[in-house]
Amino acid sequence: MGLPIFALVITLFLTTSINVTEKLTAIFYIEAVLLLAFSIYFILYIIYIGFDTRVTEIVSKTFTREYLYEYLKKDIKKEKEYTLILISIDNLHDINVMYGIKNGDKVLYEVAKWIGEYIQKKDIYNFPLGHIKGGDFVIGLRGNKDKYISILELMCLNADGFKIDDIEVKISGAITDTTFSDKLEYMIENLFEIQEMKRHKKSSLKDNTIGPNDLELLVIDALKNKNFILMTQSIFENGKSTLKECFI
């Protein structure tokens, strides 16, 4: 695309120079310079847009899934030990529905930015970060997962109560490494399996939690029906019983 533009500019310049016998005015030279400058700018812009679209996403400004996978495959092939971390926005769908897709896109961008800044605070640089689908981001890190488990755990803890423009953002994560498999596709699948197991476990614990009011009713019912067991235990100090503990 650039060659025809340059050819057009040069042709215009030469044709005008040859055909016009009288002295060229300053306006012609100004127009020629402006046209050439615009042509160069246009070519550079086309190159930039083509590169940016192929490598990074418009919304999150992270690697596209295609480029990320290509990058990770090369990195995993070079490194004996390699770790993948999955960071997910669990309530992205709800955010899109309640606050609109525009705000959902902003959340994606801000979370991606937060992930990058958090990892860099741990003195880790030059790592690939890509958006693979929905609210899911994947980070590639050299080394085994033992080096990064604590970082992920702290990251998820710090994300508790995370908000962007008063929009609550629920973050969760998972981690795996090449001890599971050196095939990228299997590692990605493993990340989502671990993620799903964590969510199921969290949901089960939530369902099994007894609220204060329910617990009070259970205690009152047990007392009324005398459906309880009373146990005591003596606590000794210097060979003497000093205290009794009671368990119901």
KAVENBEL-V458682 format. One record per run of one state. SS is the DSSP state (H for helix, E for strand, C for the rest). FROM is the first residue (numbers start at 1). LEN is the number of residues. If there is no record, write none. Layout:
ss=SS from=FROM len=LEN
ss=SS from=FROM len=LEN
This chain:
ss=C from=1 len=1
ss=H from=2 len=18
ss=C from=20 len=6
ss=H from=26 len=30
ss=E from=56 len=1
ss=C from=57 len=6
ss=E from=63 len=1
ss=C from=64 len=1
ss=H from=65 len=14
ss=C from=79 len=3
ss=E from=82 len=8
ss=C from=90 len=2
ss=H from=92 len=8
ss=C from=100 len=1
ss=H from=101 len=21
ss=C from=122 len=7
ss=E from=129 len=5
ss=C from=134 len=2
ss=E from=136 len=7
ss=C from=143 len=2
ss=H from=145 len=3
ss=C from=148 len=1
ss=H from=149 len=10
ss=C from=159 len=4
ss=E from=163 len=2
ss=C from=165 len=2
ss=E from=167 len=2
ss=C from=169 len=2
ss=E from=171 len=7
ss=C from=178 len=6
ss=H from=184 len=25
ss=C from=209 len=3
ss=H from=212 len=13
ss=C from=225 len=6
ss=E from=231 len=7
ss=C from=238 len=2
ss=E from=240 len=8
ss=C from=248 len=1
